């Protein structure tokens, strides 16, 4: 895991502005120079210069007066995912797990104190949500994220809370440090985490970390409607399958 420095480091303002523009384009699903100028409170000339530079490099495309993030970002994201060598071992097992449970499986990796889903597989009944691959999310709101937090030193968790907060997404979200640390202690004791409708109401999930040489590589989770996983009594079976697949992945890595 990449642990950011505790003290602020020297940054380049022009680079920060470029990424502010790209991220806002993504959030708005395309925008004009005037819209970006208003959104970011930057001069139109500054916005235009950055967009022109990014467009010349192929990272921004333009249709009429509207600019969009280009598909070259997909190339960067794909290569970033492949940097995690264990992904090739996890992917086929995730596909199998999704088919066996008929639910959705997700692989999350932590970067800079937030969780990023890098792959998702759907079984025949797997639910579709608005969350997309590559979008950062708060670790305290889901099973995979809480499993990762439970594997970190308390001081690191406190830094993550200080940086990103504990925003409540549903009435069930753990939105205080006291609640969260109590939950993390319970996760460490039982060896897996449960998302009790803490990210989306009506969605239940079970997650656990993948480790190799005492290093947490990421977390795998299975999610589905609350009525199907919890109320119909499938939670224990799904948990058993999840932990079994994680054990297979860890053994595969040890045999290399």
C-alpha positions as a printed NumPy array, in Angstrom:
array([[  0.   ,   0.   ,   0.   ],
       [  1.179,   3.493,  -0.844],
       [  1.236,   5.486,   2.396],
       [  1.265,   9.236,   1.66 ],
       [  3.661,  11.5  ,   3.591],
       [  2.357,  13.028,   6.803],
       [  3.7  ,  16.484,   5.929],
       [  2.448,  18.374,   2.856],
       [  4.928,  18.145,  -0.003],
       [  5.754,  20.711,  -2.661],
       [  3.263,  20.579,  -5.527],
       [  2.996,  22.118,  -8.991],
       [ -0.109,  24.284,  -9.273],
       [ -0.443,  23.941, -13.046],
       [ -0.555,  20.152, -12.751],
       [ -3.167,  20.416, -10.013],
       [ -5.296,  22.646, -12.258],
       [ -5.008,  20.2  , -15.147],
       [ -6.285,  17.354, -13.001],
       [ -9.022,  19.554, -11.537],
       [-10.21 ,  20.143, -15.105],
       [-10.052,  16.468, -16.085],
       [-11.868,  15.335, -12.945],
       [-14.581,  17.949, -13.353],
       [-15.053,  16.938, -17.003],
       [-15.615,  13.409, -15.808],
       [-18.09 ,  14.491, -13.126],
       [-20.049,  16.621, -15.59 ],
       [-19.817,  14.025, -18.38 ],
       [-18.45 ,  16.72 , -20.668],
       [-18.45 ,  20.517, -20.438],
       [-17.682,  23.708, -22.324],
       [-14.911,  26.144, -21.44 ],
       [-17.488,  28.541, -19.98 ],
       [-18.998,  25.792, -17.796],
       [-15.586,  24.712, -16.532],
       [-14.627,  28.31 , -15.833],
       [-17.723,  28.718, -13.666],
       [-17.355,  25.341, -11.967],
       [-13.67 ,  25.78 , -11.102],
       [-13.597,  29.573, -10.721],
       [-10.734,  29.838, -13.188],
       [-10.249,  32.235, -16.132],
       [-11.466,  30.934, -19.482],
       [ -7.999,  31.499, -20.918],
       [ -6.483,  29.188, -18.298],
       [ -9.088,  26.51 , -18.964],
       [ -8.526,  26.808, -22.724],
       [ -4.738,  26.461, -22.409],
       [ -4.988,  23.308, -20.33 ],
       [ -7.636,  21.752, -22.569],
       [ -5.629,  22.53 , -25.689],
       [ -2.519,  20.909, -24.228],
       [ -4.414,  17.808, -23.087],
       [ -6.203,  17.564, -26.419],
       [ -2.916,  17.7  , -28.334],
       [ -1.656,  14.819, -26.195],
       [ -4.825,  12.837, -26.988],
       [ -6.316,  12.83 , -23.494],
       [ -9.197,  15.195, -24.248],
       [-11.649,  15.097, -27.159],
       [-13.985,  17.826, -28.37 ],
       [-17.425,  17.689, -29.953],
       [-18.765,  21.096, -30.912],
       [-18.055,  23.315, -27.904],
       [-18.03 ,  20.423, -25.449],
       [-14.894,  18.719, -24.162],
       [-14.716,  15.152, -22.85 ],
       [-12.107,  12.922, -21.227],
       [-10.579,  10.722, -23.946],
       [-10.17 ,   6.972, -24.106],
       [ -6.412,   7.208, -23.552],
       [ -7.267,   7.361, -19.855],
       [ -8.64 ,   3.832, -20.255],
       [ -5.198,   2.692, -21.378],
       [ -3.602,   4.227, -18.278],
       [ -6.163,   2.622, -15.987],
       [ -5.794,  -0.798, -17.564],
       [ -2.018,  -0.69 , -17.225],
       [ -2.334,   0.491, -13.612],
       [ -4.517,  -2.517, -12.83 ],
       [ -2.102,  -4.938, -14.491],
       [  0.692,  -3.606, -12.297],
       [ -0.864,  -5.679,  -9.506],
       [  0.479,  -9.057, -10.535],
       [ -1.988, -11.013,  -8.38 ],
       [ -4.905,  -9.705, -10.482],
       [ -4.415, -12.424, -13.102],
       [ -4.921, -15.065, -10.388],
       [ -7.931, -13.363,  -8.856],
       [ -9.946, -12.639, -12.005],
       [-10.881, -16.226, -13.051],
       [-11.692, -17.166,  -9.463],
       [-13.941, -14.113,  -9.169],
       [-15.771, -15.179, -12.316],
       [-16.257, -18.677, -10.902],
       [-17.387, -17.314,  -7.54 ],
       [-19.947, -15.052,  -9.199],
       [-21.373, -18.006, -11.129],
       [-21.471, -20.267,  -8.058],
       [-23.268, -17.7  ,  -5.899],
       [-25.26 , -16.036,  -8.717],
       [-24.285, -12.723,  -7.131],
       [-21.764,  -9.948,  -7.806],
       [-18.102, -10.179,  -6.805],
       [-15.76 ,  -7.185,  -6.499],
       [-12.019,  -6.719,  -6.049],
       [-10.978,  -3.573,  -4.204],
       [ -7.482,  -2.116,  -3.789],
       [ -6.661,   0.731,  -1.405],
       [ -4.783,   3.779,  -2.652],
       [ -4.26 ,   7.031,  -0.757],
       [ -6.77 ,   6.091,   1.925],
       [ -9.67 ,   5.27 ,  -0.4  ],
       [-10.851,   2.064,  -2.02 ],
       [-10.955,   1.514,  -5.773],
       [-12.826,  -1.364,  -7.368],
       [-10.568,  -2.692, -10.105],
       [-12.709,  -5.607, -11.283],
       [-16.256,  -6.863, -10.962],
       [-17.929, -10.111, -12.042],
       [-21.665, -10.765, -12.204],
       [-23.557, -13.972, -11.627],
       [-26.969, -14.62 , -13.152],
       [-28.707, -12.57 , -10.442],
       [-25.892, -10.056,  -9.845],
       [-27.21 ,  -6.559,  -9.126],
       [-26.215,  -3.5  , -11.121],
       [-25.486,  -0.241,  -9.288],
       [-24.245,   3.21 , -10.27 ],
       [-20.799,   2.519,  -8.783],
       [-18.245,   2.073, -11.555],
       [-14.82 ,   0.513, -11.891],
       [-12.068,   2.965, -10.953],
       [-14.231,   5.362,  -8.941],
       [-12.726,   6.027,  -5.482],
       [-14.995,   5.352,  -2.505],
       [-14.755,   5.741,   1.248],
       [-13.431,   2.615,   2.905],
       [-15.789,   2.752,   5.898],
       [-18.947,   2.281,   3.8  ],
       [-18.527,  -1.262,   2.482],
       [-17.438,  -4.799,   3.305],
       [-14.218,  -4.797,   1.265],
       [-13.243,  -1.346,   2.522],
       [-13.861,  -2.188,   6.162],
       [-11.884,  -5.417,   5.774],
       [ -8.953,  -3.353,   4.495],
       [ -9.278,  -0.834,   7.336],
       [ -9.274,  -3.683,   9.865],
       [ -5.899,  -4.824,   8.5  ],
       [ -4.269,  -1.404,   8.958],
       [ -2.579,  -0.003,  12.074],
       [ -4.87 ,   2.206,  14.156],
       [ -2.713,   5.266,  13.479],
       [ -3.139,   4.78 ,   9.718],
       [ -6.91 ,   4.438,  10.092],
       [ -7.005,   7.659,  12.106],
       [ -5.09 ,   9.461,   9.351],
       [ -7.563,   8.176,   6.762],
       [-10.468,   9.435,   8.874],
       [ -8.785,  12.815,   9.285],
       [ -8.236,  13.069,   5.535],
       [-11.538,  11.766,   4.151],
       [-13.943,  11.872,   7.084],
       [-16.77 ,   9.413,   7.742],
       [-19.639,  10.733,   5.616],
       [-22.904,   8.812,   6.105],
       [-24.316,   7.398,   2.873],
       [-27.277,   5.639,   4.489],
       [-28.764,   5.56 ,   8.012],
       [-26.654,   2.427,   8.618],
       [-23.244,   3.935,   7.759],
       [-20.712,   3.921,  10.609],
       [-20.238,   7.666,  10.868],
       [-18.228,   8.039,  14.085],
       [-14.714,   6.867,  14.961],
       [-16.029,   5.005,  18.002],
       [-18.507,   2.976,  15.961],
       [-15.939,   2.277,  13.268],
       [-13.156,   1.124,  15.598],
       [-15.587,  -1.183,  17.438],
       [-16.547,  -2.688,  14.07 ],
       [-12.912,  -3.077,  12.98 ],
       [-12.14 ,  -4.981,  16.187],
       [-15.042,  -7.341,  15.469],
       [-13.843,  -7.841,  11.877],
       [-10.348,  -8.781,  13.04 ],
       [-11.83 , -11.299,  15.472],
       [-14.116, -13.062,  12.979],
       [-11.889, -12.681,   9.889],
       [-14.357, -11.005,   7.521],
       [-16.464,  -7.859,   7.199],
       [-20.178,  -7.309,   6.587],
       [-21.771,  -4.382,   4.776],
       [-25.194,  -4.021,   6.401],
       [-26.771,  -1.647,   3.907],
       [-24.093,   0.931,   4.774],
       [-23.379,   2.062,   1.215],
       [-26.715,   1.465,  -0.495],
       [-29.984,   0.689,   1.273],
       [-31.142,  -2.787,   0.365],
       [-27.626,  -4.055,  -0.486],
       [-25.779,  -6.535,   1.76 ],
       [-22.18 ,  -7.691,   1.277],
       [-19.46 ,  -9.851,   2.801],
       [-15.757,  -9.101,   2.274],
       [-12.28 , -10.184,   3.375],
       [ -8.708,  -9.25 ,   2.553],
       [ -6.261, -11.106,   0.306],
       [ -2.79 , -11.378,   1.861],
       [  0.628, -12.537,   0.717],
       [  3.734, -12.559,   2.931],
       [  1.793, -10.657,   5.62 ],
       [  0.997,  -7.889,   3.129],
       [ -2.582,  -6.962,   2.283],
       [ -2.967,  -6.858,  -1.498],
       [ -6.649,  -5.984,  -1.634],
       [-10.055,  -7.266,  -0.604],
       [-12.658,  -9.46 ,  -2.288],
       [-16.372,  -9.139,  -1.598],
       [-19.706, -10.604,  -2.633],
       [-22.766,  -8.378,  -2.667],
       [-26.462,  -8.783,  -3.33 ],
       [-29.913,  -7.74 ,  -2.16 ],
       [-30.414,  -7.935,   1.593],
       [-33.421, -10.231,   1.256],
       [-31.422, -12.751,  -0.769],
       [-28.224, -12.824,   1.298],
       [-29.417, -12.163,   4.841],
       [-33.142, -12.777,   5.04 ],
       [-33.154, -15.986,   2.983],
       [-30.333, -17.447,   5.094],
       [-27.619, -17.512,   2.412],
       [-25.066, -15.447,   4.32 ],
       [-23.178, -18.379,   5.854],
       [-22.871, -20.243,   2.541],
       [-21.68 , -17.125,   0.717],
       [-19.165, -16.363,   3.443],
       [-17.842, -19.933,   3.258],
       [-17.413, -19.702,  -0.523],
       [-15.747, -16.28 ,  -0.313],
       [-13.195, -17.311,   2.299],
       [-12.524, -20.555,   0.421],
       [-11.677, -18.698,  -2.792],
       [ -9.466, -16.235,  -0.937],
       [ -7.613, -19.168,   0.616],
       [ -7.111, -20.64 ,  -2.873],
       [ -5.717, -17.329,  -4.164],
       [ -3.307, -16.999,  -1.251],
       [ -2.094, -20.597,  -1.659],
       [ -1.542, -20.038,  -5.391],
       [  0.662, -17.03 ,  -4.637],
       [  2.636, -18.914,  -2.006],
       [  3.401, -21.734,  -4.46 ],
       [  5.196, -19.416,  -6.897]])
